[in-house]
Amino acid sequence: MSEQPSTPTIVASFKPGARADIAARAELSEIDASTRAPLMLFLVSAVLWLIVGTAFAIISSYKLHSPGFLGDIEWLTFGRARTAHLNAVIYGWATNAAVGVAFWLMARLSRSVVRHGGILLFAVALWNIGVTIGIIGILKGDSTSVEWLEMPTYATPLLFIAYALVGAWAVITFRYGKSKHIYVSQWYILAALFWFPWLYSVAQMMIIFAPARGTVQALVNWWFGHNVLGLWFTPIGLASVYYFLPKVLGKPIHSYYLSILGFWSLAIFYNWAGVHHLVGGPVPAWVITAGIAASFMMVVPVVVTGINHHLTMIGSFSALKYSPTLRFIVFGAVNYTLTSLIGSLMAARSVSETLHFTHFVVAHAHHGMYAFFTMVMFGAIYYILPRILLREWPNATLIRTHFWATAVGSMVYVVGLSIGGVVQGLMMNHTSPDGSVTYTVLQVVEATIPYLFSRSVAGILITVGHLAFAVNFFWMLSKKPVSQSSAPTLFRNPEEMELAAK
Amino acid sequence: MSDQPPQPKDGEPRDAITIEQARASDADIQQVHAILLREKSEPAESNRPIPIWLLLFVGAMTIFAITYIIRNSGGLEITFNKAALVYDERYTSAMDTGAGPAKPKVDPLVQGKKLFSTCATCHQGTGQGVPGVYPPLAKSEWVNGSEQRLIRVLLHGLTGELKVEGATYNGLMPNFGKGGGYNWSDENIAYVLTYIRQEWGNNAPAIDPATVTEIRTKGAAGRNKPWTQAELEAIN
């Protein structure tokens, strides 16, 4: 064995002939065990918030084509229900899942056990208390009305403290790591852990606590709103793809150099891109031009990362038939490429003119946040949970239901609403030969109703998927750890993929 | 078992042997590791080079983005001088006439009518005033007469007895000029006066904002109390 664990572990009881690999696995086992308590708290809260967020999503979606629905309940008016949905899925589901998965990846890749997990438990609790207070505040009518920062000021400091603790602990975990090589997933996670508090604190200060004047607020708002996606969720999503693709397939990432190019071009260009939301606004032309140019340059990291993943995957597509993790991750990675390329296109002034302020933008946001990020998180959770609970997923049919309902649901959502957005944009901009506007607002709204309805249908499909996932998740928690060597829960079992794909 | 690990047969996965044949016969070890053991190794990276066409693509994107910035920079120069105020990306410094941002064209009568809503409180929308209390503006000799006097009334106000169209009034007209309670700009004063001089059958010439400025800063500079009829009549 190349390296002895510092404390006597079960490895010591192996015979001298044991492979070095076994030692590495015993170490992973120790690391997994050290992440168990905080990670479970992250994931359980994430799944609960996912259900809450989905409920608000359905309510808001339904209201858009049937405005009378729950219309006389003050706490569930559209402005509050939609905002509660956004905050529940972003800060409740997605951030809990992201931090949990990032922590597990960081611990494993750094080869470092999580020290003082109790403080992490405290941070998770604080975070979730903050999100709960924030969402109740929004429902109660205390929203700040700044997009992505709606939580009232009595909730946000809690979030910041919780996040600071998590970030510090991840850095400590990294610093105490035994691994000499820093794997690409770790670059993304470390960067994201630095970027998010930077974005969040700057935006809170410049918009809420000590507001900047005039259009600077709008600039900061879009800088923040777009970067939460690109510099927080995207890096964590990509870190997961970079880990789970080679892990499940058992082969290396195609090229280290492509990884480097992809990472640094994202780091350099993304930060500028959000300004393209202000095309046509009272912001100096050069600022917007810079934002659009950076959005175009985002094609570089997207194409480079996509190629790197694709070339890793190539020749192993049959594995998609078996592994739930792989299928969710690949679905997410493909949609990352698609949504990012569409996003670069949307930044162009000529395209923005038609598509901005339409449902197309909403479809695009869900394409990125759901079809990419959320699906990758599902894949990650399917892989991680058996490792830290030492249990198998109870039911393959539920996983299958989860995959198909969410995959089909998210595609119906994105395609339907995108078409609706184009129709809406073209109608709003359409002028008669005498220069007057052709369609009234009401005509435009009526023309979008079928597409809004398709979103509700997609929402119901997605809800079915989430319920299947939640049932499987909590069923798994109630099971006993496996006592025999067991087979993974796969989509099908002709030749146990994870065992045999080498 | 011997120290030599069993060799996998062709096509048989190595990890499967590890699990099935239980290298360590201890059931506990197997239990802890069952799920972990079947994992593939931790991920690694190959060192394959970046394809040359991809580098060319990155170069092309860079050139495209730089061209885009140059063509849409809205007059940005190294010194950031005026670009911070340019909102049209097609602007270049060649278009700069030195006149600064163009002022929107204002129709004095439209703007004056808006402003008149303040005056209408007393003088009424019809310009007839209220008999015995507020003097009329329609056909008034003060409104249609000397612009020098009229501008002064609006700038500084008017007090004491005032004879209009044969009737005598005794009220107080507030001051609307800069520094006064209403603090109207010279332009706004010119607009509203032009409006009342050309409405309700009145037909006096328009008033130029420059005249208002001249009276405020030269003709009646330093005045800080309302005029009286006698004082105004001394002015031509």
Interface residues (C-beta under 8 A of the other chain):
Chain A: I10 S13 F14 K15 P16 G17 A18 R19 D21 I22 A24 R25 A26 L28 S29 D32 R108 L109 Y183 V184 S185 Y242 Y243 L245 P246 K247 V248 L249 G250 P252 I253 H254 S255 Y256 Y257 L258 S259 L261 S265 P282 V283 P284 A285 W286 I288 T289 A290 I292 A293 A294 F296 M297 V299 V300 V303 V304 I307 R349 P386 R387 L390 E392 P481 V482 S483 Q484 S485 S486 P488 E496 E498 L499 A500 A501 K502
Chain B: M1 S2 D3 Q4 P5 P13 R14 D15 A16 T18 I19 E20 R23 A24 D26 D28 I29 Q30 Q31 V32 H33 A34 I35 L36 L37 R38 E39 K40 S41 E42 P43 A44 E45 S46 N47 R48 P49 I50 L54 F57 V58 M61 T62 F64 A65 I66 Y68 I69 N72 S73 G74 G75 L76 A83 A84 L85 V86 Y87 D88 E89 Y91
